[in-house]
């Protein structure tokens, strides 16, 4: 399966979600994107926002102040 990575470290929510959403809208269905975050608010809000937008959250990994969120387009 194809997987893209989008580095959103240093970007605060909601701008990080806006950037992720734009990328998700251009991806083929079934493709995964891995978001790299260091904003706790974004780590909490992005999975909810992604599911509300019809995407599947494949995984959320807390790496101690950094998060790796995988979403299927």
NUMARTI-674735 format. One record per atom (N, C-alpha, C): residue in one letter; x, y, z. Coordinates in steps of 0.1 Angstrom, whole numbers, plus 5000, padded with zeros to 4 digits. Atoms other than C-alpha are relative to their C-alpha. Layout:
BEGIN
AXYZ/...
END
This chain:
BEGIN
X500849885000/X500050005000/X500950125000/X499349875001/X501250354991/X499850075014/X500249924988/X501950575021/X500950134998/X499349875000/X502950945021/X500250045014/X499749944987/X504451135050/X499950154999/X500149865000/X503551485059/X500550055014/X499449954987/X505751665085/X499350135004/X500749894995/X503651895105/X500550055013/X499449964987/X506051945134/X500250154999/X499849864999/X506152305145/X498850084995/X501249945005/X502652375130/X498949975010/X501150014990/X499752435155/X498749974993/X501450025005/X496252305150/X499250135002/X500750075011/X493952405132/X500850004987/X499349995013/X496552495105/X500549864996/X499550135004/X498052145107/X498949914994/X501150085006/X494651985101/X499650054986/X500349945013/X494052225072/X500949954990/X499050055009/X497252115056/X499849854997/X500250155001/X496551745062/X498749984991/X501350025007/X492951785048/X500250034985/X499849975014/X494151945016/X500849894993/X499250115005/X496651665011/X499149874998/X500950125000/X494051395019/X499050014988/X500949985011/X491651544993/X500649974986/X499350035013/X494251494965/X500549864999/X499550145000/X495051134974/X499049904995/X500950115004/X493650814959/X499449945012/X500650084989/X491150624981/X500849885003/X499350124995/X492850355001/X501550035002/X498749964997/X496150545002/X500150055014/X499849964986/X497650615036/X500950125001/X499149894997/X499250935049/X500449995015/X499550004986/X501450945080/X500350155003/X499849864996/X501351285098/X500949995012/X499049994989/X504251375121/X499650135007/X500549894993/X503051615148/X500850025013/X499449974987/X504551785179/X499050095008/X501049924994/X501351975189/X499049915007/X500950094993/X499351795216/X498550034996/X501449975005/X496151975205/X499749944987/X500150065013/X496651865170/X499949845001/X500150154998/X497251505182/X498749955005/X501350034995/X493951515200/X498950024990/X501149955008/X491851695174/X500149944986/X500050045014/X493151565140/X499449864998/X500750135002/X492051195145/X498450025000/X501549975000/X488451325154/X499650074987/X500449935012/X488451565125/X500149914987/X499950095012/X489651305100/X498849905000/X501150095000/X486951055111/X498750084996/X501249925003/X484351335109/X499950034985/X500049975015/X485451395073/X499949874992/X500250125007/X484951035064/X501349914998/X498850085001/X488550905067/X500249915011/X499850104989/X489750605087/X501450035006/X498849984992/X492350665114/X500649865002/X499450134999/X494650365111/X500849985013/X499350014987/X496850445141/X500550135005/X499449884994/X498050705165/X501149955010/X498950044992/X501450655181/X500650125007/X499449904992/X502650875210/X501549965002/X498650034999/X506450895208/X500650095010/X499549924989/X506851105239/X500150154996/X500049865004/X505851455229/X500050024985/X500250005015/X505651365192/X499049904997/X501050105003/X502851185175/X500249974985/X500050055014/X502650975143/X498649954998/X501450045003/X499050955130/X499949964986/X500250065013/X498250735101/X498550004996/X501449985004/X495050815082/X499949944985/X500350055013/X493550635052/X499150094992/X500849905008/X492250865024/X498749944996/
END
